[in-house]
Amino acid sequence: MSIGTIELVSFKLCPYVQRSVITLLEKGVVFKRTDIDLANKPGWFLALSPTGKVPLLLIDNKDAIFESAVICEYLDEVTEGSLFPADPKSRALHRSWIEFGSQTLDAIGRYYSAQDKESFSKAEELLRRRFERLEDVIVGPYFSGTNFMIVDAVYAPVFRYFDVFNSLIKIDLFKGLAKVEAWRRQLAARQSVIDAVDADFAEALIAFVIRKQSYLSHLLQSSKPA
Ligand SMILES: N[C@@H](CCC(=O)N[C@@H](CS)C(=O)NCC(=O)O)C(=O)O
């Protein structure tokens, strides 16, 4: 079955875009990626997107699917094989943990935007609790065993933030969480995950966070080589 021409309207640093790109790559879909400037959204994008958010999956240049979880499920349904478990309960559990992943991205936003040490420590603590919950449920080497699933595509961009921050500062968020640590490494080594961002992603993310003038901005700035 032909799924038509596929274009993914994107933003370089967006973790929701990354999960969609990872899914497109894992499912072998031919697609065009169009990055836009979110600070200056083009009129054609605003006309297509009711939320003004990326990713937007444009099919045959006319049907615009929005919301990354919906995009990933759609791509999974219209291509060979499935990156969701077959039985309804396991599928629902995956969807629950996908939602947990999206909420974790909000928590990461609070972490990198926190203005002072107190709010940063609080954000750090809340993130740590989330990773502890994950430690209890993941099977390994991927979320539910040997197969890479959509839920793995969701967490790869979550962990990528810390791979980047870790290159400059020491982060203890995963200390003692052996399964999460192994999962992070497994995801970071996956080709689709590597290919979901440009080569200058780390540099661009650090510059983005430094511009926030947050507590983390100062930590990164002071550890950055001159
Ligand atoms: N729930 C949405 C969230 C997408 C989202 O927040 N995208 C951000 C970039 S990472 C965005 O487009 N922000 C622009 C805006 O809110 O104006 C999804 O899963 O697709």
The ligand as an ORCA input file, in Angstrom:
! r2SCAN-3c Opt
* xyz 0 1
  N       2.134     17.536     22.381
  C       2.893     17.976     21.235
  C       4.037     18.825     21.731
  C       4.888     19.390     20.588
  C       5.666     20.618     21.023
  O       5.571     21.090     22.178
  N       6.462     21.163     20.093
  C       7.172     22.382     20.387
  C       8.629     22.285     19.953
  S       9.496     21.020     20.830
  C       6.573     23.507     19.558
  O       6.233     23.328     18.412
  N       6.495     24.692     20.156
  C       6.068     25.854     19.454
  C       4.999     26.585     20.174
  O       4.480     26.076     21.175
  O       4.670     27.697     19.727
  C       3.379     16.757     20.452
  O       3.564     15.715     21.064
  O       3.528     16.870     19.216
*
